Amino acid sequence: MDEQHRVGRRVHERPEPLLGRGEAAGGPVVRRLRSVRAHVAHTPSIGPPAVRMRALYRRAHGRPDPDPGGADVRGVLVRWAVLTASIAVAARLIDAVHVDGGFWGHVWVAAILGLVNAVVRPVLILLTLPITILTLGAFLLVVNALSLGLVDWLSSTLDIDGFSWTLLAALVISVVAWVLEAAIGRD
């Protein structure tokens, strides 16, 4: 009877909390929870979800954050180089696309296109979202051509003969940039 009474009392007693005092406080589960909390606390809360997920993945697998204080400068420079090479390929393949100034002209056009892609293109994508959905994303090529046309208008270094050539140049730049980024193996 004593045994049954003790068992019954154990059922009604409160269990010791997992994160409470005693041996459980220093156990492997608690250490892992603290470690995850520390990683999440230092994860950037501003920025696209992909950036936050990459930061969490890097920390979870013991990889250092390339630049914990802000933008990944090396990534920006790689993207700039890829865009420069893509513009050079488009200018070489399409006779209606002219870039003056040699190498530095291509670098300048890539810088302007990078800024337009960072500032104006998201607004264009948002404004044209319904037609982009209806065309299953094919209208993004027109958005890219509009961005490239804006760069043509802003820069005296780039000259494209017409919108149809701008559309073709945007296609070539997109494909070459995609291939180069896949070859480099960026995240």
Backbone as JSON Lines, residues from 0, in Angstrom:
{"i":0,"aa":"M","n":[0.82,-1.2,0.0],"ca":[0.0,0.0,0.0],"c":[0.86,1.25,0.0]}
{"i":1,"aa":"D","n":[1.93,1.15,0.74],"ca":[2.85,2.28,0.75],"c":[3.41,2.56,-0.65]}
{"i":2,"aa":"E","n":[3.7,1.48,-1.36],"ca":[4.25,1.6,-2.72],"c":[3.24,2.28,-3.64]}
{"i":3,"aa":"Q","n":[1.99,1.89,-3.6],"ca":[0.97,2.5,-4.45],"c":[0.76,3.97,-4.09]}
{"i":4,"aa":"H","n":[0.81,4.27,-2.83],"ca":[0.61,5.64,-2.4],"c":[1.75,6.53,-2.93]}
{"i":5,"aa":"R","n":[2.98,6.0,-2.87],"ca":[4.12,6.77,-3.35],"c":[4.05,6.96,-4.87]}
{"i":6,"aa":"V","n":[3.64,5.95,-5.61],"ca":[3.52,6.06,-7.05],"c":[2.46,7.09,-7.41]}
{"i":7,"aa":"G","n":[1.35,7.06,-6.71],"ca":[0.28,8.01,-6.96],"c":[0.72,9.44,-6.7]}
{"i":8,"aa":"R","n":[1.53,9.61,-5.69],"ca":[2.0,10.94,-5.36],"c":[2.97,11.46,-6.43]}
{"i":9,"aa":"R","n":[3.75,10.56,-6.99],"ca":[4.68,10.97,-8.05],"c":[3.93,11.47,-9.28]}
{"i":10,"aa":"V","n":[2.82,10.85,-9.55],"ca":[2.05,11.27,-10.71],"c":[1.55,12.7,-10.52]}
{"i":11,"aa":"H","n":[1.17,13.04,-9.29],"ca":[0.6,14.36,-9.03],"c":[1.66,15.41,-8.72]}
{"i":12,"aa":"E","n":[2.9,15.01,-8.52],"ca":[3.95,15.98,-8.24],"c":[4.36,16.68,-9.53]}
{"i":13,"aa":"R","n":[4.87,17.87,-9.38],"ca":[5.37,18.61,-10.55],"c":[6.72,18.05,-10.94]}
{"i":14,"aa":"P","n":[6.92,17.82,-12.23],"ca":[8.24,17.36,-12.65],"c":[9.25,18.51,-12.55]}
{"i":15,"aa":"E","n":[10.52,18.16,-12.43],"ca":[11.57,19.16,-12.37],"c":[11.68,19.83,-13.73]}
{"i":16,"aa":"P","n":[11.72,21.15,-13.77],"ca":[11.77,21.83,-15.06],"c":[13.07,21.53,-15.81]}
{"i":17,"aa":"L","n":[12.95,21.49,-17.13],"ca":[14.1,21.17,-17.98],"c":[15.17,22.24,-17.87]}
{"i":18,"aa":"L","n":[14.77,23.49,-17.83],"ca":[15.72,24.58,-17.77],"c":[15.93,25.08,-16.35]}
{"i":19,"aa":"G","n":[15.55,24.32,-15.39],"ca":[15.65,24.73,-14.0],"c":[17.02,24.5,-13.41]}
{"i":20,"aa":"R","n":[17.03,24.39,-12.06],"ca":[18.3,24.2,-11.36],"c":[18.69,22.74,-11.39]}
{"i":21,"aa":"G","n":[19.89,22.5,-10.99],"ca":[20.35,21.11,-10.88],"c":[21.13,20.67,-12.1]}
{"i":22,"aa":"E","n":[21.2,19.38,-12.3],"ca":[22.0,18.82,-13.38],"c":[21.43,19.16,-14.76]}
{"i":23,"aa":"A","n":[20.12,19.35,-14.83],"ca":[19.5,19.62,-16.13],"c":[19.96,20.97,-16.69]}
{"i":24,"aa":"A","n":[20.36,21.9,-15.83],"ca":[20.73,23.24,-16.3],"c":[22.0,23.23,-17.14]}
{"i":25,"aa":"G","n":[22.86,22.25,-16.95],"ca":[24.09,22.22,-17.72],"c":[24.13,21.1,-18.73]}
{"i":26,"aa":"G","n":[23.0,20.46,-18.98],"ca":[22.95,19.33,-19.89],"c":[23.14,19.74,-21.34]}
{"i":27,"aa":"P","n":[23.31,18.76,-22.22],"ca":[23.56,19.07,-23.63],"c":[22.39,19.77,-24.31]}
{"i":28,"aa":"V","n":[21.17,19.44,-23.92],"ca":[20.0,20.08,-24.53],"c":[19.99,21.56,-24.19]}
{"i":29,"aa":"V","n":[20.27,21.87,-22.94],"ca":[20.25,23.26,-22.51],"c":[21.38,24.04,-23.18]}
{"i":30,"aa":"R","n":[22.56,23.43,-23.27],"ca":[23.67,24.11,-23.93],"c":[23.34,24.4,-25.39]}
{"i":31,"aa":"R","n":[22.69,23.44,-26.06],"ca":[22.32,23.64,-27.47],"c":[21.28,24.76,-27.61]}
{"i":32,"aa":"L","n":[20.31,24.79,-26.69],"ca":[19.3,25.85,-26.72],"c":[19.94,27.22,-26.52]}
{"i":33,"aa":"R","n":[20.88,27.31,-25.59],"ca":[21.57,28.58,-25.36],"c":[22.36,28.99,-26.59]}
{"i":34,"aa":"S","n":[22.99,28.01,-27.22],"ca":[23.79,28.29,-28.41],"c":[22.89,28.78,-29.55]}
{"i":35,"aa":"V","n":[21.74,28.16,-29.75],"ca":[20.81,28.59,-30.8],"c":[20.29,29.98,-30.49]}
{"i":36,"aa":"R","n":[19.97,30.24,-29.22],"ca":[19.5,31.57,-28.83],"c":[20.56,32.63,-29.13]}
{"i":37,"aa":"A","n":[21.81,32.32,-28.85],"ca":[22.89,33.27,-29.11],"c":[23.03,33.52,-30.61]}
{"i":38,"aa":"H","n":[22.9,32.46,-31.43],"ca":[23.0,32.63,-32.88],"c":[21.85,33.47,-33.41]}
{"i":39,"aa":"V","n":[20.65,33.21,-32.93],"ca":[19.49,33.95,-33.4],"c":[19.57,35.41,-32.97]}
{"i":40,"aa":"A","n":[20.13,35.66,-31.8],"ca":[20.25,37.03,-31.31],"c":[21.17,37.86,-32.2]}
{"i":41,"aa":"H","n":[22.17,37.22,-32.82],"ca":[23.12,37.95,-33.65],"c":[22.79,37.87,-35.13]}
{"i":42,"aa":"T","n":[21.67,37.27,-35.48],"ca":[21.27,37.18,-36.88],"c":[20.69,38.52,-37.31]}
{"i":43,"aa":"P","n":[21.07,39.01,-38.49],"ca":[20.51,40.29,-38.91],"c":[19.0,40.21,-39.06]}
{"i":44,"aa":"S","n":[18.31,41.19,-38.49],"ca":[16.85,41.18,-38.57],"c":[16.36,42.03,-39.73]}
{"i":45,"aa":"I","n":[17.26,42.81,-40.33],"ca":[16.88,43.64,-41.46],"c":[17.48,43.02,-42.7]}
{"i":46,"aa":"G","n":[16.72,42.99,-43.76],"ca":[17.23,42.44,-45.0],"c":[16.32,41.34,-45.51]}
{"i":47,"aa":"P","n":[16.6,40.86,-46.7],"ca":[15.76,39.81,-47.27],"c":[15.84,38.53,-46.44]}
{"i":48,"aa":"P","n":[14.77,37.73,-46.44],"ca":[14.78,36.48,-45.67],"c":[15.93,35.55,-46.08]}
{"i":49,"aa":"A","n":[16.32,35.58,-47.34],"ca":[17.41,34.71,-47.78],"c":[18.72,35.07,-47.07]}
{"i":50,"aa":"V","n":[18.93,36.36,-46.84],"ca":[20.15,36.79,-46.14],"c":[20.12,36.29,-44.71]}
{"i":51,"aa":"R","n":[18.98,36.41,-44.07],"ca":[18.87,35.94,-42.68],"c":[19.04,34.43,-42.61]}
{"i":52,"aa":"M","n":[18.48,33.69,-43.57],"ca":[18.6,32.23,-43.55],"c":[20.04,31.8,-43.8]}
{"i":53,"aa":"R","n":[20.75,32.5,-44.71],"ca":[22.15,32.17,-44.95],"c":[22.97,32.39,-43.69]}
{"i":54,"aa":"A","n":[22.69,33.49,-42.98],"ca":[23.43,33.78,-41.74],"c":[23.17,32.71,-40.7]}
{"i":55,"aa":"L","n":[21.92,32.28,-40.56],"ca":[21.6,31.21,-39.62],"c":[22.28,29.91,-40.02]}
{"i":56,"aa":"Y","n":[22.29,29.59,-41.31],"ca":[22.92,28.36,-41.79],"c":[24.41,28.38,-41.51]}
{"i":57,"aa":"R","n":[25.05,29.52,-41.8],"ca":[26.5,29.63,-41.55],"c":[26.81,29.43,-40.09]}
{"i":58,"aa":"R","n":[26.05,30.06,-39.23],"ca":[26.32,29.94,-37.79],"c":[26.03,28.53,-37.27]}
{"i":59,"aa":"A","n":[24.97,27.93,-37.79],"ca":[24.62,26.58,-37.32],"c":[25.67,25.56,-37.72]}
{"i":60,"aa":"H","n":[26.36,25.79,-38.83],"ca":[27.36,24.84,-39.3],"c":[28.78,25.29,-38.99]}
{"i":61,"aa":"G","n":[28.91,26.26,-38.1],"ca":[30.22,26.68,-37.65],"c":[31.02,27.5,-38.64]}
{"i":62,"aa":"R","n":[30.38,28.05,-39.64],"ca":[31.08,28.89,-40.61],"c":[31.0,30.34,-40.14]}
{"i":63,"aa":"P","n":[32.1,31.07,-40.22],"ca":[32.04,32.46,-39.77],"c":[31.25,33.32,-40.76]}
{"i":64,"aa":"D","n":[30.64,34.35,-40.22],"ca":[29.93,35.3,-41.06],"c":[30.96,36.13,-41.8]}
{"i":65,"aa":"P","n":[30.85,36.27,-43.14],"ca":[31.87,37.0,-43.88],"c":[32.06,38.43,-43.4]}
{"i":66,"aa":"D","n":[31.0,39.1,-43.07],"ca":[31.09,40.47,-42.57],"c":[29.94,40.68,-41.6]}
{"i":67,"aa":"P","n":[30.16,40.39,-40.3],"ca":[29.05,40.46,-39.36],"c":[28.48,41.85,-39.18]}
{"i":68,"aa":"G","n":[29.21,42.89,-39.58],"ca":[28.73,44.24,-39.36],"c":[27.83,44.78,-40.44]}
{"i":69,"aa":"G","n":[27.76,44.19,-41.59],"ca":[26.95,44.78,-42.65],"c":[27.01,43.98,-43.93]}
{"i":70,"aa":"A","n":[27.12,44.69,-45.04],"ca":[27.05,44.07,-46.36],"c":[28.32,43.24,-46.63]}
{"i":71,"aa":"D","n":[28.17,42.24,-47.42],"ca":[29.27,41.38,-47.81],"c":[29.97,42.05,-49.0]}
{"i":72,"aa":"V","n":[31.06,42.73,-48.72],"ca":[31.74,43.52,-49.75],"c":[32.27,42.63,-50.87]}
{"i":73,"aa":"R","n":[32.82,41.49,-50.49],"ca":[33.35,40.58,-51.5],"c":[32.24,40.11,-52.44]}
{"i":74,"aa":"G","n":[31.06,39.84,-51.91],"ca":[29.92,39.43,-52.74],"c":[29.49,40.51,-53.7]}
{"i":75,"aa":"V","n":[29.53,41.76,-53.23],"ca":[29.16,42.89,-54.1],"c":[30.18,43.02,-55.24]}
{"i":76,"aa":"L","n":[31.46,42.87,-54.9],"ca":[32.5,42.98,-55.94],"c":[32.41,41.83,-56.95]}
{"i":77,"aa":"V","n":[32.09,40.63,-56.47],"ca":[31.93,39.5,-57.39],"c":[30.73,39.74,-58.29]}
{"i":78,"aa":"R","n":[29.63,40.21,-57.73],"ca":[28.44,40.5,-58.53],"c":[28.73,41.59,-59.57]}
{"i":79,"aa":"W","n":[29.51,42.58,-59.17],"ca":[29.89,43.66,-60.07],"c":[30.74,43.12,-61.22]}
{"i":80,"aa":"A","n":[31.69,42.24,-60.89],"ca":[32.55,41.65,-61.93],"c":[31.72,40.78,-62.89]}
{"i":81,"aa":"V","n":[30.78,40.03,-62.35],"ca":[29.92,39.19,-63.19],"c":[29.07,40.06,-64.11]}
{"i":82,"aa":"L","n":[28.53,41.14,-63.58],"ca":[27.73,42.05,-64.38],"c":[28.57,42.73,-65.46]}
{"i":83,"aa":"T","n":[29.8,43.09,-65.11],"ca":[30.71,43.69,-66.1],"c":[30.99,42.72,-67.24]}
{"i":84,"aa":"A","n":[31.29,41.47,-66.89],"ca":[31.56,40.46,-67.92],"c":[30.32,40.21,-68.77]}
{"i":85,"aa":"S","n":[29.15,40.19,-68.16],"ca":[27.9,39.97,-68.9],"c":[27.63,41.1,-69.89]}
{"i":86,"aa":"I","n":[27.88,42.31,-69.47],"ca":[27.69,43.46,-70.36],"c":[28.69,43.4,-71.51]}
{"i":87,"aa":"A","n":[29.92,43.01,-71.2],"ca":[30.95,42.89,-72.25],"c":[30.56,41.83,-73.28]}
{"i":88,"aa":"V","n":[30.02,40.7,-72.8],"ca":[29.58,39.64,-73.73],"c":[28.43,40.13,-74.59]}
{"i":89,"aa":"A","n":[27.47,40.82,-73.97],"ca":[26.33,41.34,-74.74],"c":[26.79,42.35,-75.78]}
{"i":90,"aa":"A","n":[27.73,43.22,-75.42],"ca":[28.24,44.21,-76.37],"c":[29.02,43.54,-77.5]}
{"i":91,"aa":"R","n":[29.67,42.44,-77.18],"ca":[30.45,41.72,-78.21],"c":[29.53,40.95,-79.17]}
{"i":92,"aa":"L","n":[28.45,40.36,-78.62],"ca":[27.56,39.53,-79.44],"c":[26.55,40.33,-80.26]}
{"i":93,"aa":"I","n":[26.1,41.46,-79.73],"ca":[25.03,42.23,-80.37],"c":[25.64,43.52,-80.92]}
{"i":94,"aa":"D","n":[25.54,43.69,-82.23],"ca":[26.13,44.86,-82.89],"c":[25.44,46.17,-82.51]}
{"i":95,"aa":"A","n":[24.2,46.1,-82.07],"ca":[23.44,47.31,-81.74],"c":[23.73,47.82,-80.33]}
{"i":96,"aa":"V","n":[24.55,47.11,-79.57],"ca":[24.92,47.53,-78.21],"c":[26.36,48.04,-78.25]}
{"i":97,"aa":"H","n":[26.54,49.31,-77.88],"ca":[27.86,49.94,-77.92],"c":[28.22,50.45,-76.53]}
{"i":98,"aa":"V","n":[29.41,50.07,-76.07],"ca":[29.92,50.58,-74.8],"c":[31.22,51.31,-75.1]}
{"i":99,"aa":"D","n":[31.25,52.61,-74.82],"ca":[32.45,53.41,-75.05],"c":[33.33,53.38,-73.8]}
{"i":100,"aa":"G","n":[34.64,53.53,-74.01],"ca":[35.53,53.65,-72.85],"c":[36.28,52.39,-72.51]}
{"i":101,"aa":"G","n":[36.15,51.35,-73.31],"ca":[36.9,50.12,-73.05],"c":[36.49,49.43,-71.76]}
{"i":102,"aa":"F","n":[37.48,48.91,-71.05],"ca":[37.22,48.15,-69.82],"c":[36.51,49.0,-68.78]}
{"i":103,"aa":"W","n":[37.01,50.22,-68.55],"ca":[36.41,51.06,-67.52],"c":[35.0,51.52,-67.9]}
{"i":104,"aa":"G","n":[34.73,51.6,-69.18],"ca":[33.36,51.89,-69.62],"c":[32.41,50.77,-69.25]}
{"i":105,"aa":"H","n":[32.86,49.53,-69.42],"ca":[32.04,48.37,-69.02],"c":[31.83,48.35,-67.51]}
{"i":106,"aa":"V","n":[32.89,48.67,-66.76],"ca":[32.79,48.71,-65.29],"c":[31.8,49.79,-64.86]}
{"i":107,"aa":"W","n":[31.85,50.96,-65.51],"ca":[30.94,52.05,-65.18],"c":[29.48,51.68,-65.48]}
{"i":108,"aa":"V","n":[29.25,51.09,-66.63],"ca":[27.88,50.68,-66.99],"c":[27.38,49.62,-66.01]}
{"i":109,"aa":"A","n":[28.26,48.69,-65.61],"ca":[27.86,47.66,-64.64],"c":[27.52,48.28,-63.29]}
{"i":110,"aa":"A","n":[28.25,49.31,-62.89],"ca":[27.95,49.99,-61.62],"c":[26.58,50.66,-61.68]}
{"i":111,"aa":"I","n":[26.31,51.34,-62.78],"ca":[25.01,52.01,-62.91],"c":[23.88,50.96,-62.97]}
{"i":112,"aa":"L","n":[24.11,49.89,-63.74],"ca":[23.09,48.85,-63.82],"c":[22.87,48.19,-62.46]}
{"i":113,"aa":"G","n":[23.94,47.99,-61.7],"ca":[23.79,47.44,-60.35],"c":[22.95,48.34,-59.46]}
{"i":114,"aa":"L","n":[23.16,49.65,-59.54],"ca":[22.36,50.59,-58.74],"c":[20.91,50.61,-59.2]}
{"i":115,"aa":"V","n":[20.7,50.59,-60.51],"ca":[19.32,50.56,-61.03],"c":[18.64,49.27,-60.59]}
{"i":116,"aa":"N","n":[19.36,48.14,-60.66],"ca":[18.78,46.87,-60.22],"c":[18.48,46.86,-58.73]}
{"i":117,"aa":"A","n":[19.25,47.59,-57.95],"ca":[19.01,47.62,-56.5],"c":[17.9,48.58,-56.1]}
{"i":118,"aa":"V","n":[17.73,49.67,-56.85],"ca":[16.78,50.7,-56.43],"c":[15.5,50.68,-57.26]}
{"i":119,"aa":"V","n":[15.62,50.71,-58.57],"ca":[14.45,50.89,-59.44],"c":[13.77,49.55,-59.76]}
{"i":120,"aa":"R","n":[14.55,48.52,-60.02],"ca":[13.98,47.24,-60.46],"c":[12.98,46.63,-59.46]}
{"i":121,"aa":"P","n":[13.25,46.67,-58.14],"ca":[12.23,46.13,-57.21],"c":[10.89,46.86,-57.31]}
{"i":122,"aa":"V","n":[10.94,48.17,-57.53],"ca":[9.7,48.94,-57.68],"c":[8.98,48.52,-58.95]}
{"i":123,"aa":"L","n":[9.73,48.37,-60.05],"ca":[9.13,47.92,-61.31],"c":[8.52,46.52,-61.17]}
{"i":124,"aa":"I","n":[9.22,45.65,-60.47],"ca":[8.69,44.29,-60.28],"c":[7.4,44.34,-59.48]}
{"i":125,"aa":"L","n":[7.37,45.16,-58.46],"ca":[6.15,45.27,-57.65],"c":[4.99,45.86,-58.45]}
{"i":126,"aa":"L","n":[5.27,46.86,-59.27],"ca":[4.21,47.49,-60.06],"c":[3.68,46.58,-61.17]}
{"i":127,"aa":"T","n":[4.55,45.72,-61.69],"ca":[4.14,44.84,-62.79],"c":[3.86,43.41,-62.32]}
{"i":128,"aa":"L","n":[3.67,43.25,-61.02],"ca":[3.45,41.9,-60.47],"c":[2.25,41.17,-61.08]}
{"i":129,"aa":"P","n":[1.1,41.81,-61.27],"ca":[-0.03,41.08,-61.86],"c":[0.27,40.52,-63.26]}
{"i":130,"aa":"I","n":[0.87,41.34,-64.12],"ca":[1.16,40.85,-65.47],"c":[2.3,39.82,-65.44]}
{"i":131,"aa":"T","n":[3.2,39.95,-64.49],"ca":[4.27,38.96,-64.35],"c":[3.7,37.62,-63.94]}
{"i":132,"aa":"I","n":[2.73,37.63,-63.06],"ca":[2.08,36.38,-62.65],"c":[1.3,35.78,-63.82]}
{"i":133,"aa":"L","n":[0.6,36.62,-64.57],"ca":[-0.17,36.12,-65.71],"c":[0.73,35.5,-66.79]}
{"i":134,"aa":"T","n":[1.92,36.07,-66.96],"ca":[2.83,35.53,-67.98],"c":[3.81,34.51,-67.41]}
{"i":135,"aa":"L","n":[3.56,34.09,-66.17],"ca":[4.39,33.09,-65.48],"c":[5.86,33.52,-65.42]}
{"i":136,"aa":"G","n":[6.09,34.8,-65.21],"ca":[7.44,35.31,-65.02],"c":[8.13,35.8,-66.27]}
{"i":137,"aa":"A","n":[7.56,35.58,-67.42],"ca":[8.21,35.99,-68.67],"c":[8.31,37.51,-68.78]}
{"i":138,"aa":"F","n":[7.41,38.23,-68.12],"ca":[7.44,39.69,-68.19],"c":[8.65,40.27,-67.46]}
{"i":139,"aa":"L","n":[9.32,39.46,-66.63],"ca":[10.52,39.94,-65.97],"c":[11.62,40.3,-66.97]}
{"i":140,"aa":"L","n":[11.59,39.66,-68.13],"ca":[12.55,40.02,-69.18],"c":[12.29,41.46,-69.65]}
{"i":141,"aa":"V","n":[11.04,41.85,-69.74],"ca":[10.7,43.23,-70.11],"c":[11.14,44.19,-69.01]}
{"i":142,"aa":"V","n":[10.98,43.79,-67.76],"ca":[11.43,44.62,-66.63],"c":[12.95,44.8,-66.7]}
{"i":143,"aa":"N","n":[13.66,43.7,-67.0],"ca":[15.12,43.81,-67.16],"c":[15.48,44.73,-68.31]}
{"i":144,"aa":"A","n":[14.73,44.65,-69.4],"ca":[14.99,45.53,-70.55],"c":[14.7,46.98,-70.19]}
{"i":145,"aa":"L","n":[13.66,47.23,-69.41],"ca":[13.37,48.59,-68.97],"c":[14.49,49.12,-68.09]}
{"i":146,"aa":"S","n":[15.03,48.28,-67.23],"ca":[16.16,48.69,-66.39],"c":[17.38,49.0,-67.25]}
{"i":147,"aa":"L","n":[17.65,48.17,-68.23],"ca":[18.79,48.4,-69.12],"c":[18.56,49.66,-69.97]}
{"i":148,"aa":"G","n":[17.34,49.9,-70.39],"ca":[17.01,51.12,-71.12],"c":[17.22,52.36,-70.26]}
{"i":149,"aa":"L","n":[16.89,52.26,-68.97],"ca":[17.13,53.37,-68.06],"c":[18.62,53.65,-67.92]}
{"i":150,"aa":"V","n":[19.42,52.58,-67.87],"ca":[20.88,52.75,-67.81],"c":[21.38,53.4,-69.1]}
{"i":151,"aa":"D","n":[20.81,53.0,-70.22],"ca":[21.17,53.61,-71.51],"c":[20.86,55.11,-71.49]}
{"i":152,"aa":"W","n":[19.73,55.48,-70.91],"ca":[19.33,56.88,-70.84],"c":[20.2,57.67,-69.85]}
{"i":153,"aa":"L","n":[20.58,57.02,-68.72],"ca":[21.37,57.7,-67.69],"c":[22.84,57.86,-68.07]}
{"i":154,"aa":"S","n":[23.38,56.92,-68.82],"ca":[24.81,56.88,-69.1],"c":[25.1,57.27,-70.54]}
{"i":155,"aa":"S","n":[26.14,58.07,-70.71],"ca":[26.59,58.39,-72.07],"c":[27.55,57.31,-72.59]}
{"i":156,"aa":"T","n":[27.95,56.4,-71.71],"ca":[28.88,55.34,-72.07],"c":[28.19,54.21,-72.84]}
{"i":157,"aa":"L","n":[26.93,53.94,-72.51],"ca":[26.17,52.85,-73.14],"c":[25.23,53.43,-74.19]}
{"i":158,"aa":"D","n":[25.18,52.76,-75.34],"ca":[24.25,53.18,-76.4],"c":[23.65,51.92,-77.02]}
{"i":159,"aa":"I","n":[22.31,51.81,-76.95],"ca":[21.6,50.69,-77.55],"c":[20.64,51.27,-78.58]}
{"i":160,"aa":"D","n":[20.58,50.66,-79.76],"ca":[19.89,51.25,-80.91],"c":[18.36,51.25,-80.81]}
{"i":161,"aa":"G","n":[17.73,50.38,-80.08],"ca":[16.27,50.36,-80.0],"c":[15.81,49.42,-78.9]}
{"i":162,"aa":"F","n":[14.48,49.44,-78.65],"ca":[13.96,48.62,-77.54],"c":[14.09,47.13,-77.82]}
{"i":163,"aa":"S","n":[13.92,46.72,-79.07],"ca":[14.05,45.29,-79.36],"c":[15.48,44.81,-79.1]}
{"i":164,"aa":"W","n":[16.47,45.66,-79.41],"ca":[17.86,45.31,-79.11],"c":[18.11,45.35,-77.6]}
{"i":165,"aa":"T","n":[17.44,46.25,-76.92],"ca":[17.55,46.32,-75.47],"c":[16.99,45.04,-74.84]}
{"i":166,"aa":"L","n":[15.88,44.56,-75.38],"ca":[15.28,43.31,-74.91],"c":[16.23,42.14,-75.12]}
{"i":167,"aa":"L","n":[16.85,42.07,-76.29],"ca":[17.8,41.0,-76.58],"c":[19.05,41.12,-75.7]}
{"i":168,"aa":"A","n":[19.53,42.34,-75.49],"ca":[20.7,42.55,-74.63],"c":[20.39,42.16,-73.18]}
{"i":169,"aa":"A","n":[19.18,42.48,-72.72],"ca":[18.78,42.09,-71.36],"c":[18.74,40.58,-71.23]}
{"i":170,"aa":"L","n":[18.27,39.89,-72.26],"ca":[18.25,38.42,-72.24],"c":[19.67,37.86,-72.18]}
{"i":171,"aa":"V","n":[20.56,38.4,-73.02],"ca":[21.95,37.92,-73.04],"c":[22.63,38.2,-71.69]}
{"i":172,"aa":"I","n":[22.45,39.39,-71.15],"ca":[23.06,39.74,-69.86],"c":[22.55,38.83,-68.76]}
{"i":173,"aa":"S","n":[21.25,38.56,-68.75],"ca":[20.67,37.68,-67.73],"c":[21.22,36.27,-67.82]}
{"i":174,"aa":"V","n":[21.28,35.73,-69.03],"ca":[21.74,34.35,-69.2],"c":[23.23,34.24,-68.86]}
{"i":175,"aa":"V","n":[24.04,35.18,-69.34],"ca":[25.48,35.12,-69.07],"c":[25.74,35.3,-67.57]}
{"i":176,"aa":"A","n":[25.05,36.21,-66.93],"ca":[25.21,36.41,-65.48],"c":[24.82,35.16,-64.71]}
{"i":177,"aa":"W","n":[23.73,34.52,-65.14],"ca":[23.27,33.29,-64.48],"c":[24.31,32.18,-64.62]}
{"i":178,"aa":"V","n":[24.86,32.03,-65.83],"ca":[25.86,30.99,-66.08],"c":[27.14,31.27,-65.26]}
{"i":179,"aa":"L","n":[27.58,32.52,-65.25],"ca":[28.79,32.86,-64.51],"c":[28.62,32.67,-63.0]}
{"i":180,"aa":"E","n":[27.46,33.06,-62.48],"ca":[27.23,32.86,-61.05],"c":[27.12,31.39,-60.69]}
{"i":181,"aa":"A","n":[26.55,30.59,-61.6],"ca":[26.5,29.15,-61.36],"c":[27.9,28.54,-61.41]}
{"i":182,"aa":"A","n":[28.74,29.05,-62.3],"ca":[30.11,28.53,-62.41],"c":[30.95,28.92,-61.21]}
{"i":183,"aa":"I","n":[30.72,30.12,-60.7],"ca":[31.46,30.58,-59.52],"c":[30.97,29.85,-58.28]}
{"i":184,"aa":"G","n":[29.68,29.53,-58.26],"ca":[29.12,28.8,-57.11],"c":[28.75,29.7,-55.96]}
{"i":185,"aa":"R","n":[28.2,30.87,-56.27],"ca":[27.77,31.78,-55.21],"c":[26.57,31.2,-54.48]}
{"i":186,"aa":"D","n":[26.4,31.64,-53.19],"ca":[25.26,31.2,-52.37],"c":[23.96,31.66,-52.94]}
